[in-house]
Amino acid sequence: MIAAADFKIIKSEKSKLNEQSLENIPFGKYFTDHMLEVDYENGEWKNVEIKPFQPLSLSPALAAIHYGQAIFEGIKAYKSPEGEALIFRPHDNFRRFNISAERMQMPTVPEDIFIEGMKMLINLDREWIPSFKDHSLYIRPFMFSSDEMIGVRPSENYKFMIILSPTGPYYNTPMRIYVEEQYVRAVPGGVGYAKAAGNYGAAMHATAEAKRKGYDQVLWTDAFEHRYVQECGTMNVFFIIGNKAITPDLSTGTILSGVTRDSVIQTLKEMDLHVEERPLDIEEIILAHKSGSLREVFGTGTAATISYIKELRYKEYVMEFDVTNWKTAPEVKDRLNAIRYGIADDRHCWMMKV
Ligand SMILES: *Cc1c(COP(=O)(O)O)cnc(C)c1O
């Protein structure tokens, strides 16, 4: 048990806040005054510190750099009209973080470090949560192996950290998507369900090739048959067909269980849509498109909440959508945002007040 008294807090002498307007700042580029840093040594978590945001000094033999035991999370905090700090579903990210940790043979992080540390850090840097429309504070917890030894084995030492980045609106223009049939993101038995750093590095080549062909992102398909749709880049994906919403199920372990995905499913049900989580064949999507029942396609994730897909290309077949006519995705987005910014009733108790 880590008590609040075990947190060592070293405040920065001067805030960087005055140097930088928080309006319309790009995602992930600016960081707040403080960070959380915790060490795992000899089988226990220790040196729980909140201190000025600063570079790390690390050995070139650092295990994480060579063998990739590294995981992360992405969470957002919002400012309510009353000026309260509200964090969206952090316990769900906490649980997922430890699922990722177990898959990567890393130690789990106790709740009183992950959640309480996040609360203390946000409390200290709460002025950094922008109060402009559609702005938020992005929270990035992460862990990496820190043995200073080149040997392929699970590390004995780790660092757990949280950094915070204020962020402006994510101007997500509707995306053009290439259905990927050559490269794969995840396989059954693999690490697709973990938010492991290597998954993102491994996806970059396919994404770059799709960009060269004029697309914004790939829609991943299953590794064996390249038929069943998986995720869209680093977002979960939803298809509105007739009065049903369909999203791939999580049973194969190849899909990251998004907190936004779960929130969107609950919201769609509240809007009286029938939601199906099941394998979804690209041929079914094409047939729905041909019959005119494929109405909306969108990706979901913390960074952008919902990203509309205006074009989907599978081999030579191109599906185009007029997103200005959509009803479902915009309503889901509005409903979620109203809860996040403390405007609508938080009936699911999704928001944690700091
Ligand atoms: C983070 C992530 C998502 C979205 O998860 P959220 O919890 O909604 O942010 C989806 N797919 C992948 C591969 C991801 O890394």
Ligand as a Chemical Component Dictionary entry (heavy atoms), coordinates in Angstrom:
data_LIG
# 
_chem_comp.id                   LIG 
_chem_comp.type                 NON-POLYMER 
_chem_comp.pdbx_formal_charge   0 
_chem_comp.three_letter_code    LIG 
# 
loop_
_chem_comp_atom.comp_id 
_chem_comp_atom.atom_id 
_chem_comp_atom.alt_atom_id 
_chem_comp_atom.type_symbol 
_chem_comp_atom.charge 
_chem_comp_atom.model_Cartn_x 
_chem_comp_atom.model_Cartn_y 
_chem_comp_atom.model_Cartn_z 
_chem_comp_atom.pdbx_ordinal 
LIG C1 C1 C 0 -5.748  3.305 -27.865 1  
LIG C2 C2 C 0 -6.259  2.506 -29.020 2  
LIG C3 C3 C 0 -7.610  2.478 -29.383 3  
LIG C4 C4 C 0 -8.658  3.350 -28.740 4  
LIG O1 O1 O 0 -8.787  3.133 -27.386 5  
LIG P1 P1 P 0 -9.467  4.265 -26.483 6  
LIG O2 O2 O 0 -9.450  3.674 -25.118 7  
LIG O3 O3 O 0 -10.827 4.469 -27.000 8  
LIG O4 O4 O 0 -8.618  5.483 -26.627 9  
LIG C5 C5 C 0 -7.999  1.637 -30.408 10 
LIG N1 N1 N 0 -7.104  0.889 -31.068 11 
LIG C6 C6 C 0 -5.797  0.907 -30.772 12 
LIG C7 C7 C 0 -4.876  0.042 -31.533 13 
LIG C8 C8 C 0 -5.341  1.729 -29.738 14 
LIG O5 O5 O 0 -4.057  1.758 -29.452 15 
# 
loop_
_chem_comp_bond.comp_id 
_chem_comp_bond.atom_id_1 
_chem_comp_bond.atom_id_2 
_chem_comp_bond.value_order 
_chem_comp_bond.pdbx_ordinal 
LIG C1 C2 SING 1  
LIG C2 C3 SING 2  
LIG C2 C8 DOUB 3  
LIG C3 C4 SING 4  
LIG C3 C5 DOUB 5  
LIG C4 O1 SING 6  
LIG O1 P1 SING 7  
LIG P1 O2 DOUB 8  
LIG P1 O3 SING 9  
LIG P1 O4 SING 10 
LIG C5 N1 SING 11 
LIG N1 C6 DOUB 12 
LIG C6 C7 SING 13 
LIG C6 C8 SING 14 
LIG C8 O5 SING 15 
# 
